């Protein structure tokens, strides 16, 4: 009888033991979240796509591959699928997206152009948006140096990801990143090693830096007072890239940090162990 109970206990414990650290850290399959999917064992890395975009694939342990999938905020709760390509062909792998409620944020801006831009500013915004979308869609073969990311600044979290935002009473796009309260001039460090792929001074984002960490994992930092890197720079983990400011559409000094996976903006709190279900 004792042997039976011991075997039953071991069997019940197996799923928890089989789930690796990265899965436990990142698997938050909600709109604006991340799904971690087991791709099995293979001699070489399989490839995967979600919504026709390539997905980050890494080793969870010595034998098992996993796909780390960014889920756009626009995805409705329910079943989703990725396509997985191996030496044996292509197969479909399903996962379930759960519900998540995001609260509202109401902001008053003195500069009316930052709420309802004129025709000239709209052209500028469209041009800048296209440039940034190209950067978000970068997919380099490099492996990310780490997936438990460092906070880019030492400061409390202020505005969370996913807020439904109303500027002067008018609803605009949800908050696509995580804000840190920090004083002007606070140094900003790279949360993982990466390459600087875009710099700009944009209408909404102000002074901005994009860093490619590898395989579609992209960081964007904006509202900077100062940029301390140049295009093409290779940053080590913890490398300084600029300083906190309030440029662009900002009511005061803070850092806005975006994380993008397979061209989906996802909650950076997931990657620093601060996600709130």
RAGI-V470781 format. One record per backbone hydrogen bond with DSSP energy under -1.0 kcal/mol. NH is the residue of the N-H (numbers start at 0). CO is the residue of the C=O. E is the energy in kcal/mol with one decimal. If there is no record, write none. Layout:
# RAGI-V470781
NH,CO,E  NH,CO,E
This chain:
# RAGI-V470781
4,0,-2.3  5,1,-2.3  6,2,-2.5  7,3,-2.4  8,4,-2.3  9,5,-2.3  10,6,-2.2  11,7,-2.3  12,8,-1.4  13,9,-1.0  16,12,-1.9  17,13,-2.8  18,14,-1.5  23,19,-2.3  24,20,-2.3  25,21,-2.8  26,22,-2.3  27,25,-1.4  27,33,-2.3  29,27,-2.1  31,70,-1.5  32,29,-2.7  33,27,-1.4  34,68,-2.3  36,66,-2.5  38,64,-3.0  46,84,-2.2  48,82,-2.3  49,52,-2.6  52,49,-1.2  54,47,-2.3  57,65,-2.0  59,63,-2.9  60,63,-1.1  64,39,-2.7  65,57,-2.9  66,36,-2.6  67,55,-2.8  68,34,-3.1  70,32,-2.6  74,71,-1.5  77,96,-1.9  79,94,-2.9  81,92,-2.5  82,48,-2.5  83,90,-3.2  84,46,-3.4  85,88,-2.8  88,85,-1.7  90,83,-2.5  92,81,-2.7  94,79,-2.5  96,77,-2.8  97,28,-3.0  104,163,-2.7  106,165,-3.2  111,109,-1.0  113,110,-1.6  114,111,-1.8  115,111,-2.8  121,117,-2.5  122,118,-1.9  123,119,-1.7  124,120,-2.8  125,121,-2.6  126,122,-2.2  127,123,-2.6  128,124,-2.6  129,125,-2.1  130,126,-1.7  131,127,-2.1  132,128,-2.6  133,129,-1.9  134,130,-1.3  135,131,-2.5  136,132,-1.5  137,134,-1.7  148,146,-1.2  148,270,-1.9  149,190,-1.5  154,152,-1.0  157,178,-3.0  161,174,-3.2  163,102,-2.6  165,104,-2.6  166,169,-2.7  167,106,-3.2  169,166,-2.1  171,164,-2.6  174,162,-2.5  177,256,-2.4  178,158,-2.4  179,254,-2.4  180,155,-2.7  184,243,-2.8  185,182,-2.0  187,241,-2.6  188,151,-2.6  189,238,-2.4  193,234,-2.2  194,211,-2.1  195,232,-2.8  196,209,-1.9  197,209,-1.1  199,207,-1.8  201,205,-2.5  205,201,-1.8  207,199,-3.1  208,220,-2.4  209,197,-2.6  210,218,-2.8  211,194,-3.0  212,216,-2.8  214,139,-2.1  216,213,-1.6  217,259,-2.4  218,210,-2.8  219,257,-2.0  220,208,-2.6  221,255,-2.0  222,204,-2.5  223,206,-2.2  224,242,-2.1  225,242,-1.1  227,240,-2.3  231,195,-2.4  232,229,-2.0  234,193,-3.6  237,189,-2.5  238,235,-2.6  240,187,-2.7  242,225,-2.4  243,185,-2.4  248,203,-3.3  249,247,-1.5  253,244,-2.1  254,179,-2.0  255,221,-1.3  256,177,-2.6  257,219,-3.0  259,217,-2.6  260,263,-2.5  263,260,-2.0  265,258,-2.6  266,31,-2.4  269,266,-1.6  270,267,-1.1  273,268,-2.8
